[in-house]
Each structure stands twice: as C-alpha cells, then as structure tokens.
Amino acid sequence: MVTINCLNKSFGHQHVLCDISLHIRPGEVVGLLGPNGAGKSTMMKILAGLWRPDSGTVEVPARIGYLPEQNPLYEEMYVREFLRFMSRMTDASRADDIDALIRRVGLAPEAHKRIGQLSKGYRQRVGLAQAMMGDPQLLILDEPTTGLDPNQLDEIRALIRDLGHDRTVLLSTHIMQEVQAMCSRALILANGHIQADTADLTQLDRLFREKTQPLNRPGTDLEQT
C-alpha cells in the first residue's frame, strides 16, 4: 500500500503540491497525468525518498524501484557490466541475477553492446532493469516512454504492463493514450491538487481538459516540475 496524507511542497512562493492525499493498493498500475509543470516529477521524487515534503506523510513499501525522467546511464559501459556495477552500488550484500533481469526486460539481444550504442528504447530497458533490482514492491516510472518511436512505444508499454502483474506501478505522463494503454487507474494532477481519481479510462481526454484549466490567481503559478 502507498499512502499519502496531506502532502505539501513549495518552491519559494510556488505551491506545487497542496494537501495531496491518496492510496494506491498493491498490484495497481496507476497513471499520474498532468500538464507540464504540474508537479508530477516532484511527487515521484518525494515518494522515491529523494526530496523531503514541506509537510504531510508518505508511507511506501520497503523496496522501491525508480526510473527518473532523465535516465542516467554510463554510456561507455557494456549493458551487463553496468547492471552488475549498479547492483553492487545499490546493495553489496545482494546478488541480483543480472542475466534474469536482462531477459525479463528484453535486453538479451543487446546485452553485449555498450550503452552508448543502444537505441532510445533499449536504453529505457536498461533503466527499467536497474529499477527492478532487488525485486521492488513499488516501481516508480517518470515519463518512461518519452522520445520513443511507435514500435518502441508498443514494446515498452507491453513490458510495463507485464511488470505490473506482480508489483505496484506508478508512472507519470501527460499523454492520455499512455495511461489507457498501460494502467488500470488514472490520477490527474493540476493546480497543486489531485483533480480526478478514476478507473474509467474511456473519457480521459475530456476529463483531462476539464480538470487542468489554469488558475489565473496570484500565487498559483505551477511551472515548477
């Protein structure tokens, strides 16, 4: 269970997250939708333990995997070499089965290459493999399909759906079709608040437009990520 109670985060006078409260049940694949600058990345970084909230509480499982929007990779390293290195860096006492991870995320055909030689889609798979280390109970994916071509999109969507069969997944995007393709539930974040929380994904485009209108009042500039 992921539980957030009265979460607040500001940057100067910009109130990015305002009294956010929600629950995510084990095994759900939840899409976090919102316009650019709505605070999706901020919320995910707080859940991942990278940033502290100004106030409020967050309860998450003990094991978390996190893929940031800007996937940080050592391009000069080989795929298997990089994953072994990151496994040791993450927890020296844990021996991840790197070959099993490579197979799980569909990297086997490219595992002999340097990361710098990989396409964007395969680099995302490397990031997913790293996030999967330690068999996380919660997988946090920030814009996991950004910059992929249509074929790569289909492959990564299928992979994320598969990963969601045995763990909780929270992914962020500003594209409704991504949520409809991968998720069982959608949250719409705008103007500092969760504006909608729905399992009906058939009318997301209309709901998104209704719930993400900017507020033209002082102090509501939410351009911070």
HELIX and SHEET records of a PDB file:
HELIX    1   1 LYS A   40  LEU A   47  1                                   8    
HELIX    2   2 VAL A   79  THR A   90  1                                  12    
HELIX    3   3 ILE A   98  ARG A  104  1                                   7    
HELIX    4   4 ALA A  108  GLU A  110  5                                   3    
HELIX    5   5 ILE A  115  GLN A  117  5                                   3    
HELIX    6   6 LYS A  120  ALA A  131  1                                  12    
HELIX    7   7 PRO A  150  LEU A  163  1                                  14    
HELIX    8   8 MET A  176  MET A  182  1                                   7    
HELIX    9   9 LEU A  204  LYS A  211  1                                   8    
SHEET    1   A 3 GLN A  14  ILE A  24  0                                        
SHEET    2   A 3 VAL A   2  PHE A  11 -1                                        
SHEET    3   A 3 SER A  55  GLU A  59 -1                                        
SHEET    1   B 6 ILE A  64  LEU A  67  0                                        
SHEET    2   B 6 LEU A 138  ASP A 142  1                                        
SHEET    3   B 6 THR A 168  THR A 173  1                                        
SHEET    4   B 6 VAL A  29  LEU A  33  1                                        
SHEET    5   B 6 ARG A 185  ALA A 190  1                                        
SHEET    6   B 6 HIS A 193  THR A 198 -1                                        
END                                                                             
